[in-house]
């Protein structure tokens, strides 16, 4: 994927959902120490909410660092 196209899509999402973008920037992008619990709830129209969570492990942090260091071709 073209990196400039990806940046444009990210900017579009930030403009459409400023509160979510700020949350990601302030909470997720500042680093998540081991032991952090991430919880997400999805509520589809006409359906009951579904919630899942994960507790960040050292292995998760290593994997995230490796993903961050992937360079596009």
N, C-alpha and C positions, 0 to 999 in steps of 0.2 A: 504494500500500500504506500502511496505517496505520502511522505511525512507532512507536507503542507496541507494535503487534504485532511489528514488526521487532526492536525492542529485546528483546522477550520471547524471540524465536527465537534471537537472539544469546546471550542469557543461558543458554538451554537448551543450546546448543552448548558454551558455556564450561564449564558444569557437567558435561556428558557427556565432554568432552575437555580437561581442565585443562592438560595438558602442551602440547597444540597451541595453546590459547588464550594461554598464557604465552609461547610461542615467537613467535607473531604479534605480541603486544603488545611484547615486548622487542626483537625483531629487525626486524620489518617496519614497525611503527608509529613507530619512532624515526627513520625516514628512511633512504633507500637512496641513497648517493652514486653519481654516474655511475661506471661501471666495475664495479659490484657484479654478481656472477653469482648468479642464482637458479636452483636446480636442483630438480626435483620428480620423484619416482619413484612410480608407481602399480603396485601388484601386486594383480591381481584373483584371486579363488580359482581355482586350477587353471591359471593362466596365468603366463607369464614376466613379470618386471618390465619396465616401459617407463619410460624416463627421458628428460626433455627439459630444456633450460636456456636462459636468455636472459641477455644482458649488458645491463644498464641503460644507456640512452643519454640524452643531454640531452633529446631529443624525448620519450622515455618520461616523464621527470620533468615536463616541461611538461604532457603529457596527464594525468598523475596529479594535478597541481595543479588542472587544470581540472575533473576529476571530483570532487575533494574539495570544490570550491566550488559544486557544483550544489546548489541549494536545493529541497527538496520543495515541491510546490504546497500 
